[in-house]
Amino acid sequence: MDKNRLIILESELADQIKVIDEVYEKIEKRRPSFKESEEGIESMAYQLHNLYGAYEELFEIVASYFENELGGAKYHSDLLKRMNLVIKGVRPQLISDELYKLFDELRRFRHLFRHAYGMELNPEMVERICDITDQIRKKFKQELSHFLKILRERLK
C-alpha cells in the first residue's frame, strides 16, 4: 500500500466512524427508557441491527483495500472472521480475538432480528446486547488506531 492509498483508506474509515458514532448516539438516547414499551424494545433492537451494519460497512472498506471480495451464504460471518486474521504480507489483524467474539454476538443478534419474524424480543437480551456494544465501542477505536499505526509504520 502506498502513502496516497493509506490516506484515502484513513479518510474512508473516519467517515464510517462518524456513521457508527451517529448510531451510538441513537442507542444512548433510547437506552434509559427502551424497556418501557414493546415499541421501545423494537426501536432499540433496530438500532443495534443498524450498528452492526455500520461496522460491517467499515469491514467491507478494509476488505476492499486489501483482499478479494467475499460472497456466498456465509458472507457476514466470513467477513467478520477475515477482520480477525493477520494476512501476512497483505495487512495486519483489524480486530483481536476478544473483540471478534463481541462482534460475533452482535452479528448473531442482527441475524436473529432480521430473520426471526413474529418473535417477541426479550428486553433482557436486548439489554445484554447493549452492554456488548458498550464493550465494542471502548475497544474498537483502540484496535483501529493500532491497525492504522502498523500500516503507517510499514510505509517508513
C-alpha positions, -999 to 999 in steps of 0.1 A, spaced: 0 0 0 14 34 -9 10 66 11 -19 80 -10 -39 48 -7 -34 48 30 -46 84 32 -77 75 13 -83 45 34 -80 65 66 -104 91 53 -130 65 43 -127 48 77 -130 81 95 -162 89 76 -176 55 85 -167 60 122 -189 91 120 -218 69 109 -211 44 137 -210 73 162 -244 85 150 -259 51 156 -243 50 191 -259 84 198 -294 70 189 -287 39 212 -277 62 241 -308 83 236 -331 53 237 -313 33 264 -327 48 296 -363 40 287 -364 14 259 -377 -14 282 -409 6 289 -427 -5 258 -427 -31 231 -420 -2 206 -391 9 227 -376 -25 227 -381 -28 189 -366 6 183 -335 -3 203 -332 -37 185 -334 -18 152 -306 5 162 -284 -25 174 -291 -40 140 -280 -8 123 -249 -6 144 -237 -40 132 -245 -29 97 -224 2 101 -195 -17 115 -198 -43 87 -196 -14 61 -163 -5 78 -151 -41 75 -160 -40 38 -139 -9 33 -109 -27 48 -115 -58 27 -118 -38 -5 -84 -23 1 -65 -54 9 -82 -86 -4 -107 -101 -27 -144 -96 -20 -163 -122 -1 -196 -137 -12 -219 -166 -6 -243 -178 21 -218 -172 50 -208 -137 38 -214 -119 71 -196 -144 93 -168 -148 68 -162 -111 66 -160 -108 104 -136 -138 105 -115 -121 79 -111 -90 101 -97 -112 128 -70 -126 106 -34 -114 101 -29 -118 64 9 -120 61 24 -96 35 -10 -80 30 -24 -64 62 -24 -67 100 -53 -80 120 -80 -54 124 -98 -69 155 -85 -91 183 -99 -124 193 -117 -108 222 -133 -82 200 -142 -108 174 -162 -127 200 -181 -95 209 -188 -86 173 -199 -122 166 -226 -118 194 -238 -86 178 -238 -102 144 -259 -131 156 -283 -107 172 -286 -88 139 -293 -121 121 -320 -130 146 -336 -96 144 -336 -97 106 -349 -133 102 -370 -142 133 -403 -128 121 -430 -129 147 -406 -135 175 -411 -113 205 -379 -95 216 -367 -102 251 -358 -69 268 -330 -86 289 -315 -100 257 -316 -66 241 -300 -51 272 -272 -77 271 -265 -68 235 -264 -31 245 -238 -40 271 -218 -58 244 -219 -27 222 -205 -7 251 -175 -30 252 -171 -29 215 -171 9 215 -144 10 241 -121 -14 223 -127 -9 186 -113 26 182 -81 15 200 -78 -15 178 -85 5 147 -58 30 157 -33 2 162 -42 -12 128 -36 21 111 -4 27 131 10 -6 118 1 4 82 18 38 86 50 21 100 52 -2 70 54 29 48 85 42 66 
